[in-house]
Amino acid sequence: MINSIFKSLNILFAQLGLPDDDSSINNFVANHRPLSPDVLLEAAPWWTPSQASFLSEAIDSDSDWAEVADSLNALLR
């Protein structure tokens, strides 16, 4: 069965409680990059504990969010 819910960066940002329009996402990336290669995405200093936990769980469990989190990670490098 094909998952009909497309999880984009916009939806990830909404899930994290951040502004989720394209301009806000572009500004977030511009203001937070480059993230040091030795820092895991979920360990970045700007996340709240709940945001970091959500990202860590998404990545560790290889959930539907993992691919989108990986995309955000790549944008921040």
C-alpha positions in Angstrom: 0.0 0.0 0.0 1.3 3.4 -1.0 1.5 5.9 1.8 -0.7 8.8 0.7 0.8 11.3 3.1 3.7 13.1 1.7 6.1 14.3 4.4 7.9 17.4 3.2 10.2 19.8 5.0 7.2 22.1 5.4 5.3 19.4 7.3 8.4 18.5 9.3 8.8 22.1 10.4 5.2 22.3 11.4 5.6 19.1 13.4 8.6 20.7 15.1 6.5 23.8 15.9 8.5 26.0 13.6 7.3 28.4 10.9 6.7 26.1 7.9 6.4 28.3 4.9 9.2 28.1 2.3 10.7 31.5 3.1 10.9 30.6 6.8 12.6 27.3 6.1 15.1 28.9 3.8 15.8 31.5 6.5 16.2 28.8 9.1 18.7 26.9 6.9 20.6 30.1 6.0 20.8 31.1 9.7 21.9 27.7 11.0 24.4 26.5 8.5 26.9 25.2 8.3 26.3 22.6 11.0 29.7 21.0 12.0 30.2 17.6 10.5 30.8 16.2 14.0 27.4 17.3 15.4 24.4 15.1 14.8 21.4 16.8 13.5 19.4 16.1 16.6 22.2 17.4 18.8 22.4 20.8 17.2 22.2 23.5 19.9 19.1 25.3 18.6 16.6 22.5 19.1 14.4 22.4 22.1 14.6 19.0 24.0 11.3 17.9 22.5 12.4 18.8 18.9 15.7 17.0 19.5 13.9 14.0 20.8 11.5 13.9 17.9 14.4 14.1 15.3 16.4 11.5 17.2 13.5 9.1 17.3 12.6 9.7 13.7 16.2 9.0 12.5 16.8 6.1 14.9 13.6 4.3 14.1 13.9 4.9 10.3 10.4 6.2 10.5 8.5 8.0 7.7 10.2 11.2 8.9 13.8 9.9 8.5 14.1 10.8 4.8 12.9 14.3 5.4 15.2 14.7 8.5 18.0 13.5 6.3 17.2 16.1 3.7 17.2 18.8 6.4 20.5 17.4 7.7 22.0 17.7 4.2 20.8 21.3 3.8 22.4 22.3 7.0 25.8 20.9 6.1 
